[in-house]
Amino acid sequence: MPSLLQQHKPALVLIELGGNDGLRGLSLAATQANLREMMAMSTANGAKIILVGMRVPPNYGVDYSKRFAAMYQGLGREKNVRLVPFLLQGLDNTELFFQPDRIHPNQRAQAIMMENVWQILKPMLR
């Protein structure tokens, strides 16, 4: 990431982990540390940040799932960055918006996901 930030010098960086990142078994403390590091690298290179929230299925228990989702809110406040609370908000109909595995969004879901991000992104582009 440091070399890409230096090469491209983005004005804005979107940081998001997928559900699979949450299911790797990494502790939430380590996940938070990784997100903090990515945010620090981005801001050190002059970029504004949008943190994009994700949720994980309850494979590791309801408590872990709740703490994973809350992690984004906490980091957004801590680092004073803009937050998309949940990238997949509005995609409750898994048959309509997800691939047959009912985990990965399909083509129909893309416009909704884009709108979830666009609400936060658009004002930052002015």
Rosetta constraint file for C-alpha pairs under 8 A:
AtomPair CA 1 CA 5 HARMONIC 6.11 0.50
AtomPair CA 1 CA 38 HARMONIC 7.81 0.50
AtomPair CA 1 CA 41 HARMONIC 7.98 0.50
AtomPair CA 2 CA 6 HARMONIC 6.23 0.50
AtomPair CA 2 CA 41 HARMONIC 6.73 0.50
AtomPair CA 3 CA 7 HARMONIC 6.00 0.50
AtomPair CA 4 CA 8 HARMONIC 5.90 0.50
AtomPair CA 4 CA 9 HARMONIC 7.76 0.50
AtomPair CA 5 CA 9 HARMONIC 5.16 0.50
AtomPair CA 5 CA 10 HARMONIC 6.62 0.50
AtomPair CA 5 CA 42 HARMONIC 7.03 0.50
AtomPair CA 5 CA 45 HARMONIC 6.73 0.50
AtomPair CA 6 CA 45 HARMONIC 7.24 0.50
AtomPair CA 9 CA 45 HARMONIC 6.95 0.50
AtomPair CA 9 CA 46 HARMONIC 7.81 0.50
AtomPair CA 9 CA 47 HARMONIC 7.65 0.50
AtomPair CA 10 CA 46 HARMONIC 7.84 0.50
AtomPair CA 10 CA 47 HARMONIC 5.91 0.50
AtomPair CA 11 CA 46 HARMONIC 6.68 0.50
AtomPair CA 11 CA 47 HARMONIC 4.46 0.50
AtomPair CA 11 CA 48 HARMONIC 6.12 0.50
AtomPair CA 12 CA 47 HARMONIC 4.86 0.50
AtomPair CA 12 CA 48 HARMONIC 4.65 0.50
AtomPair CA 12 CA 49 HARMONIC 5.70 0.50
AtomPair CA 12 CA 50 HARMONIC 7.54 0.50
AtomPair CA 13 CA 42 HARMONIC 6.88 0.50
AtomPair CA 13 CA 47 HARMONIC 6.29 0.50
AtomPair CA 13 CA 48 HARMONIC 6.23 0.50
AtomPair CA 13 CA 49 HARMONIC 4.96 0.50
AtomPair CA 13 CA 50 HARMONIC 6.32 0.50
AtomPair CA 14 CA 49 HARMONIC 5.84 0.50
AtomPair CA 14 CA 50 HARMONIC 4.75 0.50
AtomPair CA 14 CA 51 HARMONIC 5.91 0.50
AtomPair CA 14 CA 52 HARMONIC 6.84 0.50
AtomPair CA 15 CA 35 HARMONIC 7.73 0.50
AtomPair CA 15 CA 38 HARMONIC 7.70 0.50
AtomPair CA 15 CA 39 HARMONIC 7.72 0.50
AtomPair CA 15 CA 49 HARMONIC 7.20 0.50
AtomPair CA 15 CA 50 HARMONIC 6.25 0.50
AtomPair CA 15 CA 51 HARMONIC 4.95 0.50
AtomPair CA 15 CA 52 HARMONIC 5.91 0.50
AtomPair CA 16 CA 51 HARMONIC 6.13 0.50
AtomPair CA 16 CA 52 HARMONIC 4.76 0.50
AtomPair CA 16 CA 53 HARMONIC 6.41 0.50
AtomPair CA 16 CA 54 HARMONIC 7.29 0.50
AtomPair CA 17 CA 21 HARMONIC 5.95 0.50
AtomPair CA 17 CA 22 HARMONIC 7.63 0.50
AtomPair CA 17 CA 52 HARMONIC 7.65 0.50
AtomPair CA 17 CA 53 HARMONIC 7.52 0.50
AtomPair CA 17 CA 54 HARMONIC 6.62 0.50
AtomPair CA 18 CA 22 HARMONIC 7.03 0.50
AtomPair CA 18 CA 54 HARMONIC 6.38 0.50
AtomPair CA 19 CA 23 HARMONIC 6.42 0.50
AtomPair CA 19 CA 54 HARMONIC 6.54 0.50
AtomPair CA 19 CA 55 HARMONIC 6.23 0.50
AtomPair CA 19 CA 56 HARMONIC 5.00 0.50
AtomPair CA 19 CA 57 HARMONIC 7.63 0.50
AtomPair CA 20 CA 24 HARMONIC 6.32 0.50
AtomPair CA 20 CA 56 HARMONIC 7.78 0.50
AtomPair CA 21 CA 26 HARMONIC 7.98 0.50
AtomPair CA 22 CA 26 HARMONIC 7.04 0.50
AtomPair CA 22 CA 56 HARMONIC 6.21 0.50
AtomPair CA 22 CA 68 HARMONIC 7.42 0.50
AtomPair CA 23 CA 56 HARMONIC 7.18 0.50
AtomPair CA 23 CA 59 HARMONIC 7.69 0.50
AtomPair CA 23 CA 60 HARMONIC 7.80 0.50
AtomPair CA 26 CA 30 HARMONIC 6.39 0.50
AtomPair CA 26 CA 31 HARMONIC 6.53 0.50
AtomPair CA 27 CA 31 HARMONIC 6.26 0.50
AtomPair CA 28 CA 32 HARMONIC 5.96 0.50
AtomPair CA 28 CA 67 HARMONIC 7.89 0.50
AtomPair CA 28 CA 68 HARMONIC 6.80 0.50
AtomPair CA 28 CA 71 HARMONIC 7.92 0.50
AtomPair CA 29 CA 33 HARMONIC 6.12 0.50
AtomPair CA 30 CA 34 HARMONIC 6.19 0.50
AtomPair CA 31 CA 35 HARMONIC 6.29 0.50
AtomPair CA 32 CA 36 HARMONIC 6.03 0.50
AtomPair CA 32 CA 71 HARMONIC 7.23 0.50
AtomPair CA 32 CA 75 HARMONIC 7.73 0.50
AtomPair CA 33 CA 37 HARMONIC 6.09 0.50
AtomPair CA 34 CA 38 HARMONIC 6.27 0.50
AtomPair CA 35 CA 39 HARMONIC 6.16 0.50
AtomPair CA 36 CA 40 HARMONIC 6.01 0.50
AtomPair CA 36 CA 75 HARMONIC 7.76 0.50
AtomPair CA 37 CA 41 HARMONIC 6.10 0.50
AtomPair CA 38 CA 42 HARMONIC 6.16 0.50
AtomPair CA 39 CA 43 HARMONIC 6.15 0.50
AtomPair CA 39 CA 49 HARMONIC 6.98 0.50
AtomPair CA 40 CA 44 HARMONIC 5.91 0.50
AtomPair CA 41 CA 45 HARMONIC 6.40 0.50
AtomPair CA 42 CA 46 HARMONIC 6.58 0.50
AtomPair CA 42 CA 47 HARMONIC 5.33 0.50
AtomPair CA 42 CA 48 HARMONIC 7.31 0.50
AtomPair CA 42 CA 49 HARMONIC 7.31 0.50
AtomPair CA 43 CA 47 HARMONIC 4.94 0.50
AtomPair CA 43 CA 48 HARMONIC 6.27 0.50
AtomPair CA 43 CA 49 HARMONIC 7.42 0.50
AtomPair CA 48 CA 81 HARMONIC 7.80 0.50
AtomPair CA 49 CA 81 HARMONIC 5.95 0.50
AtomPair CA 49 CA 82 HARMONIC 6.69 0.50
AtomPair CA 50 CA 81 HARMONIC 6.19 0.50
AtomPair CA 50 CA 82 HARMONIC 4.95 0.50
AtomPair CA 50 CA 83 HARMONIC 5.64 0.50
AtomPair CA 50 CA 84 HARMONIC 7.22 0.50
AtomPair CA 50 CA 120 HARMONIC 7.77 0.50
AtomPair CA 50 CA 121 HARMONIC 7.57 0.50
AtomPair CA 51 CA 72 HARMONIC 7.33 0.50
AtomPair CA 51 CA 76 HARMONIC 6.85 0.50
AtomPair CA 51 CA 81 HARMONIC 6.88 0.50
AtomPair CA 51 CA 82 HARMONIC 6.24 0.50
AtomPair CA 51 CA 83 HARMONIC 4.83 0.50
AtomPair CA 51 CA 84 HARMONIC 6.26 0.50
AtomPair CA 52 CA 72 HARMONIC 7.68 0.50
AtomPair CA 52 CA 83 HARMONIC 5.84 0.50
AtomPair CA 52 CA 84 HARMONIC 4.68 0.50
AtomPair CA 52 CA 85 HARMONIC 6.43 0.50
AtomPair CA 52 CA 86 HARMONIC 6.61 0.50
AtomPair CA 52 CA 87 HARMONIC 6.27 0.50
AtomPair CA 52 CA 117 HARMONIC 7.69 0.50
AtomPair CA 53 CA 69 HARMONIC 7.00 0.50
AtomPair CA 53 CA 72 HARMONIC 5.64 0.50
AtomPair CA 53 CA 83 HARMONIC 7.11 0.50
AtomPair CA 53 CA 84 HARMONIC 5.72 0.50
AtomPair CA 53 CA 85 HARMONIC 4.84 0.50
AtomPair CA 53 CA 86 HARMONIC 4.46 0.50
AtomPair CA 53 CA 87 HARMONIC 5.90 0.50
AtomPair CA 54 CA 69 HARMONIC 6.38 0.50
AtomPair CA 54 CA 72 HARMONIC 7.93 0.50
AtomPair CA 54 CA 85 HARMONIC 7.48 0.50
AtomPair CA 54 CA 86 HARMONIC 5.15 0.50
AtomPair CA 54 CA 87 HARMONIC 5.99 0.50
AtomPair CA 54 CA 88 HARMONIC 7.40 0.50
AtomPair CA 55 CA 65 HARMONIC 6.80 0.50
AtomPair CA 55 CA 68 HARMONIC 6.62 0.50
AtomPair CA 55 CA 69 HARMONIC 5.24 0.50
AtomPair CA 55 CA 86 HARMONIC 7.07 0.50
AtomPair CA 56 CA 65 HARMONIC 5.75 0.50
AtomPair CA 56 CA 68 HARMONIC 7.28 0.50
AtomPair CA 56 CA 69 HARMONIC 7.68 0.50
AtomPair CA 57 CA 65 HARMONIC 6.68 0.50
AtomPair CA 58 CA 62 HARMONIC 5.33 0.50
AtomPair CA 58 CA 64 HARMONIC 7.51 0.50
AtomPair CA 58 CA 65 HARMONIC 5.64 0.50
AtomPair CA 60 CA 64 HARMONIC 6.06 0.50
AtomPair CA 60 CA 65 HARMONIC 7.11 0.50
AtomPair CA 61 CA 65 HARMONIC 6.39 0.50
AtomPair CA 62 CA 66 HARMONIC 6.13 0.50
AtomPair CA 63 CA 67 HARMONIC 6.17 0.50
AtomPair CA 64 CA 68 HARMONIC 5.95 0.50
AtomPair CA 65 CA 69 HARMONIC 6.33 0.50
AtomPair CA 66 CA 70 HARMONIC 6.13 0.50
AtomPair CA 67 CA 71 HARMONIC 5.96 0.50
AtomPair CA 68 CA 72 HARMONIC 7.46 0.50
AtomPair CA 69 CA 73 HARMONIC 7.52 0.50
AtomPair CA 70 CA 74 HARMONIC 6.31 0.50
AtomPair CA 71 CA 75 HARMONIC 6.12 0.50
AtomPair CA 72 CA 76 HARMONIC 5.94 0.50
AtomPair CA 72 CA 83 HARMONIC 7.68 0.50
AtomPair CA 72 CA 85 HARMONIC 7.28 0.50
AtomPair CA 73 CA 77 HARMONIC 6.34 0.50
AtomPair CA 73 CA 83 HARMONIC 7.47 0.50
AtomPair CA 73 CA 85 HARMONIC 7.17 0.50
AtomPair CA 74 CA 78 HARMONIC 5.99 0.50
AtomPair CA 75 CA 79 HARMONIC 5.85 0.50
AtomPair CA 75 CA 80 HARMONIC 7.87 0.50
AtomPair CA 76 CA 80 HARMONIC 5.51 0.50
AtomPair CA 76 CA 81 HARMONIC 5.07 0.50
AtomPair CA 76 CA 82 HARMONIC 6.44 0.50
AtomPair CA 76 CA 83 HARMONIC 5.97 0.50
AtomPair CA 77 CA 81 HARMONIC 6.85 0.50
AtomPair CA 82 CA 120 HARMONIC 7.00 0.50
AtomPair CA 83 CA 120 HARMONIC 7.25 0.50
AtomPair CA 84 CA 116 HARMONIC 6.84 0.50
AtomPair CA 84 CA 117 HARMONIC 6.12 0.50
AtomPair CA 84 CA 120 HARMONIC 6.64 0.50
AtomPair CA 86 CA 116 HARMONIC 7.85 0.50
AtomPair CA 87 CA 113 HARMONIC 5.84 0.50
AtomPair CA 87 CA 116 HARMONIC 6.20 0.50
AtomPair CA 87 CA 117 HARMONIC 7.07 0.50
AtomPair CA 88 CA 112 HARMONIC 7.84 0.50
AtomPair CA 88 CA 113 HARMONIC 6.00 0.50
AtomPair CA 88 CA 116 HARMONIC 7.79 0.50
AtomPair CA 89 CA 112 HARMONIC 7.96 0.50
AtomPair CA 89 CA 113 HARMONIC 7.45 0.50
AtomPair CA 89 CA 116 HARMONIC 7.12 0.50
AtomPair CA 90 CA 112 HARMONIC 7.11 0.50
AtomPair CA 91 CA 97 HARMONIC 6.08 0.50
AtomPair CA 91 CA 109 HARMONIC 6.89 0.50
AtomPair CA 91 CA 112 HARMONIC 7.65 0.50
AtomPair CA 92 CA 97 HARMONIC 7.86 0.50
AtomPair CA 93 CA 97 HARMONIC 6.12 0.50
AtomPair CA 93 CA 98 HARMONIC 7.95 0.50
AtomPair CA 94 CA 98 HARMONIC 5.15 0.50
AtomPair CA 94 CA 102 HARMONIC 5.68 0.50
AtomPair CA 95 CA 99 HARMONIC 7.62 0.50
AtomPair CA 95 CA 100 HARMONIC 7.51 0.50
AtomPair CA 95 CA 102 HARMONIC 7.01 0.50
AtomPair CA 96 CA 108 HARMONIC 7.59 0.50
AtomPair CA 97 CA 105 HARMONIC 5.78 0.50
AtomPair CA 97 CA 106 HARMONIC 5.58 0.50
AtomPair CA 97 CA 107 HARMONIC 7.56 0.50
AtomPair CA 97 CA 108 HARMONIC 5.75 0.50
AtomPair CA 97 CA 109 HARMONIC 5.02 0.50
AtomPair CA 98 CA 102 HARMONIC 5.05 0.50
AtomPair CA 98 CA 103 HARMONIC 6.36 0.50
AtomPair CA 98 CA 104 HARMONIC 5.55 0.50
AtomPair CA 98 CA 105 HARMONIC 4.20 0.50
AtomPair CA 98 CA 106 HARMONIC 4.80 0.50
AtomPair CA 98 CA 109 HARMONIC 7.21 0.50
AtomPair CA 99 CA 103 HARMONIC 6.88 0.50
AtomPair CA 99 CA 104 HARMONIC 5.65 0.50
AtomPair CA 99 CA 105 HARMONIC 5.90 0.50
AtomPair CA 99 CA 106 HARMONIC 5.24 0.50
AtomPair CA 105 CA 109 HARMONIC 5.71 0.50
AtomPair CA 105 CA 110 HARMONIC 7.41 0.50
AtomPair CA 106 CA 110 HARMONIC 7.01 0.50
AtomPair CA 108 CA 112 HARMONIC 7.90 0.50
AtomPair CA 109 CA 113 HARMONIC 6.24 0.50
AtomPair CA 110 CA 114 HARMONIC 5.98 0.50
AtomPair CA 111 CA 115 HARMONIC 6.17 0.50
AtomPair CA 112 CA 116 HARMONIC 6.24 0.50
AtomPair CA 113 CA 117 HARMONIC 6.50 0.50
AtomPair CA 114 CA 118 HARMONIC 5.82 0.50
AtomPair CA 115 CA 119 HARMONIC 6.12 0.50
AtomPair CA 116 CA 120 HARMONIC 7.55 0.50
AtomPair CA 117 CA 121 HARMONIC 6.01 0.50
AtomPair CA 118 CA 122 HARMONIC 5.46 0.50
AtomPair CA 119 CA 123 HARMONIC 7.57 0.50
AtomPair CA 120 CA 124 HARMONIC 7.18 0.50
AtomPair CA 121 CA 125 HARMONIC 6.66 0.50
AtomPair CA 122 CA 126 HARMONIC 7.37 0.50
